[in-house]
Amino acid sequence: MVGDTPMIAVRFPTRDALRDSLVETDGEMAMLVPGDFALTAGTPVLLRISPEGLDPGMFLEGVVQLRRRRTREGSDIGLAEIEVKILPRERARFQFIQAWSAGKCEANGRRSWRFPYDSRVHLQALGIARTTSRLMHTATLDVSATGTRVLTPRPLARGESVVLLTSAAGAMRDFQGEVVWSQDARAGVRLILDSMESRTEWAILLHRAEAAIASSEVRVLRTSLPPRVPSTRP
């Protein structure tokens, strides 16, 4: 969703504010976005969600459901907002954001915020006992401070040792890791960043992912949650 698709950049000052914006009813996912946008129901949008100073944020694709005004707690002013229905294929990211905003970790233990990052890499699968070796052409889907989610041509086993071969700091680098979950053609890899060199090189790659999001060539409609207005009610 690029080009003429509007991207709404929403900054949340706290995890609570992010959590309060998420809605899930009967399996359908939605996000309440503050702002008086000239968008009609049915308009596809790309949400860029930035919590607690994580400026690049994370993308969620959705469709505008409705526009309305409602009174928030502690304010007598009706604030404009839109409700965006999140597409079913974004369920994994939506659930991650739900868990993160509630201060919970994922089932695999990851707490770090993910950054979307589409990059071609090589993955060397060593097996659980490290007695075999397969080299795969793969791609990263997102990265975090502690690992990455990859698209694989063949299933990987949970607990399998892998080596991720990618470009970082202007040269090819390898990162040791372990598969913490695997489903269909996707897998989560927790990296073993046990040296200053590996931590620095991964931090450079993470910064590259952030910069790629920040420079996305899409039409941005910016908004942020308004500060809470103290109530004048007795």
FENMO-V625122 format. One record per pair of residues at least 6 apart in sequence whose C-alpha atoms are under 6 Angstrom apart, sorted by the first residue. I is the first residue (numbers start at 1). J is the second residue. D is the distance in Angstrom with one decimal. If there is no record, write none. Layout:
# FENMO-V625122
I | J | D
I | J | D
This chain:
# FENMO-V625122
2 | 218 | 5.4
3 | 218 | 5.4
6 | 45 | 5.4
6 | 219 | 5.0
6 | 220 | 5.9
7 | 45 | 5.8
7 | 46 | 4.5
7 | 47 | 5.7
7 | 219 | 5.8
7 | 220 | 4.7
7 | 221 | 5.8
8 | 47 | 4.9
8 | 220 | 5.7
8 | 221 | 4.7
8 | 222 | 5.6
9 | 48 | 4.7
9 | 222 | 4.9
10 | 49 | 5.2
10 | 223 | 5.3
10 | 224 | 5.2
11 | 50 | 4.7
11 | 51 | 5.7
11 | 224 | 5.0
12 | 18 | 5.8
12 | 51 | 4.7
13 | 52 | 5.4
14 | 52 | 5.8
15 | 101 | 4.7
19 | 101 | 5.2
21 | 31 | 5.5
21 | 32 | 4.9
22 | 31 | 4.7
23 | 29 | 5.9
23 | 30 | 5.0
23 | 31 | 5.8
29 | 85 | 6.0
29 | 86 | 5.3
30 | 84 | 5.4
30 | 85 | 4.3
30 | 86 | 5.2
31 | 83 | 5.8
31 | 84 | 5.3
32 | 82 | 5.9
32 | 83 | 4.7
33 | 81 | 5.4
33 | 82 | 5.3
34 | 80 | 6.0
34 | 81 | 4.1
35 | 80 | 5.3
35 | 81 | 4.9
36 | 80 | 5.2
41 | 64 | 5.0
41 | 65 | 5.0
41 | 66 | 5.4
42 | 63 | 5.6
42 | 64 | 5.3
43 | 63 | 5.5
43 | 64 | 5.3
44 | 62 | 5.9
44 | 63 | 4.3
45 | 62 | 5.5
45 | 63 | 5.8
46 | 60 | 5.9
46 | 61 | 4.7
47 | 59 | 5.5
47 | 60 | 5.0
48 | 57 | 5.8
48 | 58 | 5.4
48 | 59 | 4.7
49 | 57 | 4.9
49 | 58 | 5.3
50 | 57 | 4.1
56 | 210 | 5.4
56 | 213 | 5.7
56 | 214 | 5.6
58 | 115 | 5.8
61 | 86 | 6.0
62 | 84 | 5.9
62 | 85 | 5.2
62 | 86 | 4.2
62 | 87 | 5.1
63 | 84 | 5.4
63 | 85 | 5.2
64 | 84 | 4.4
65 | 83 | 5.4
65 | 84 | 5.4
66 | 82 | 5.7
66 | 83 | 5.5
67 | 81 | 5.9
67 | 82 | 4.4
68 | 80 | 5.8
68 | 81 | 5.7
69 | 78 | 5.4
69 | 79 | 5.1
69 | 80 | 4.3
70 | 78 | 4.9
70 | 79 | 5.5
71 | 77 | 6.0
71 | 78 | 4.6
74 | 230 | 5.6
74 | 231 | 4.7
75 | 229 | 5.4
75 | 231 | 5.4
105 | 111 | 4.7
112 | 144 | 5.9
113 | 144 | 5.9
114 | 143 | 5.5
114 | 144 | 4.7
115 | 142 | 5.3
115 | 143 | 5.3
116 | 142 | 4.1
117 | 141 | 5.4
117 | 142 | 4.5
117 | 209 | 5.5
118 | 140 | 5.3
118 | 141 | 5.2
119 | 139 | 5.4
119 | 140 | 5.4
120 | 139 | 4.4
121 | 138 | 5.4
121 | 139 | 5.4
121 | 165 | 5.9
121 | 166 | 5.1
122 | 136 | 5.7
122 | 137 | 4.9
122 | 138 | 5.7
122 | 165 | 5.0
123 | 135 | 5.7
123 | 136 | 5.1
123 | 163 | 5.7
123 | 164 | 4.8
124 | 134 | 5.5
124 | 135 | 4.4
124 | 162 | 5.4
124 | 163 | 5.0
125 | 133 | 5.5
125 | 134 | 5.0
125 | 162 | 4.5
126 | 132 | 5.2
126 | 133 | 4.5
126 | 161 | 5.3
126 | 162 | 5.5
127 | 160 | 4.9
127 | 161 | 5.8
128 | 159 | 5.9
128 | 160 | 4.2
128 | 161 | 5.9
138 | 151 | 5.8
138 | 152 | 5.3
139 | 150 | 5.6
139 | 151 | 5.4
140 | 149 | 5.8
140 | 150 | 4.3
141 | 149 | 5.4
141 | 150 | 5.4
142 | 148 | 5.8
142 | 149 | 5.4
146 | 191 | 5.9
147 | 189 | 5.5
147 | 190 | 4.4
147 | 191 | 5.0
148 | 189 | 5.4
149 | 187 | 5.7
149 | 188 | 4.5
150 | 186 | 5.7
150 | 187 | 5.5
151 | 185 | 5.7
151 | 186 | 4.6
152 | 185 | 5.2
152 | 186 | 5.8
158 | 179 | 5.1
158 | 180 | 5.3
158 | 181 | 5.3
159 | 178 | 5.9
159 | 179 | 5.2
159 | 180 | 6.0
160 | 178 | 5.6
160 | 179 | 5.3
161 | 177 | 6.0
161 | 178 | 4.6
162 | 177 | 5.3
162 | 178 | 5.8
163 | 175 | 5.5
163 | 176 | 4.7
163 | 177 | 6.0
164 | 174 | 5.4
164 | 175 | 5.0
165 | 173 | 5.7
165 | 174 | 4.5
166 | 172 | 5.5
166 | 173 | 5.5
167 | 173 | 5.8
168 | 205 | 5.7
176 | 191 | 5.9
176 | 192 | 5.4
177 | 190 | 5.4
177 | 191 | 4.1
177 | 192 | 5.2
178 | 189 | 5.4
178 | 190 | 5.4
179 | 188 | 5.8
179 | 189 | 4.5
180 | 188 | 5.7
180 | 189 | 5.8
181 | 187 | 5.6
181 | 188 | 5.3
193 | 199 | 5.5
